[in-house]
Amino acid sequence: MDHPLPHRLLPAALLLMSLALSSTAAPQAPGPFPRIGSIERLDPGLDALLAPDAAIEKLAEGFSWAEGPVWVPAKGHLLFSDVPKNVVHRWHPQEGLSAYLTPSGFTGSSYDGKEQGSNGLTLDPQGRLVLCQHGDRRVARLNPDNATFTTVADRYDGHRFNSPNDLCYDSQGRVYFTDPPYGLGPSSVRDLDFQGVYRVEEDGRVALLTKELERPNGIALSPDGRQLYVANSHRERPIIMAFPLAPDGSLGTGRVLIDTSPLFSKEPGRGGLPDGLKVDEKGNLWATGPGGVLVIRPDGKLLGRILPGHTTANCGWGDDGRTLYLTSNGVLARIRTLTKGAGW
């Protein structure tokens, strides 16, 4: 095989051309990435969703509490919150990590809580970024200037929300979100004496769907839009609920899809309560909880766990819909799957 000549032997013009091309080449991916954690296979059904050699890759670290990952197809990058730091970060496969939006969840001048920033993120039907803002106690849409926000909802029946946490859209453009108290500071005036799950109509009307959960958190819809899943991040009742959803957006009587109490462990890296969750095209839930990400069939059967070795707050689909991104405490990670996220 012919071997290329060293640069010192290339004709001058060819050398200059080579250097020019190299200086304008697209940036290279910041990999390879270290592998972390493990996969716990509890049922053969997991093999259809995660390949035998599937591995968790650590992409970045150093965050206070990473949350709310959302992939932006039009830009080819991932956005996620660092809640205490009041910032949304951007991670690009070729360009790596950068700050994307500051402030992300509190735009005022005085806040004495611990979780001021944005939490859950999603895209609306027009592809615009929508955020659950703890400090500002609202659901808001980022404006085209990439600096200011438009309020989607900040009150129910005239009362301010606690601190909207996570959200999702249905096929009709209605947004569903949860409202636990995590973003309230010691001096915050609380308007509501319950933690609700809400729906916002396209015209801005807000409906309370349920207030039966102590700490409603992650929220997602089944692929057919007939089930609403809500995680309850409550030490005494660490469950994921499944509510039948009527065409008008109202909820039927819910059932406990899974109780995660038996999974609690004091082992390092095995902590966590039910938190963020997503659904794949087959209706399986990928729900954060004790140890990492729980992979759950629609009937509530636990197939296995993705265990990154860090308490995992949330997850979200990205790339071609077959990569699951994890926000695990101070770490951003990912894993390839054999399925796709619902809606991809």
Buried (B, 14 or more C-beta within 10 A) or exposed (E): EEEEEEEEEBEEEEBEEEEEEEEEEEEEEBEEBEEBBBBBBEEEBBBEBBEEEBBBBBBBBEBBBBBBBBBBEEEEBBBBBBBBBBBBBBBBBEBBBEEBBBBBBBBEEEBEBBBBBBBBBBBBEEEBBBBBBBBBBBBBBBEEEEEEBEEBBBBBEEEBBBBBBBBBBBEEEBBBBBBBBBBBBEEBEEBBEBBBBBBBBEEEEBBBBBBBBBBBBBBBBBBEBEBBBBBBBBEEBBBBBBBBBEEEBEBEEBEEBBBBEEBBEEEEBBBBBBBBBBBBBEBBBBBBBBBBBBBBBBEBBBBBBBBBBBBBBBBBBBBEBBBBBBBBBBBBBBBBBEBBBBEB
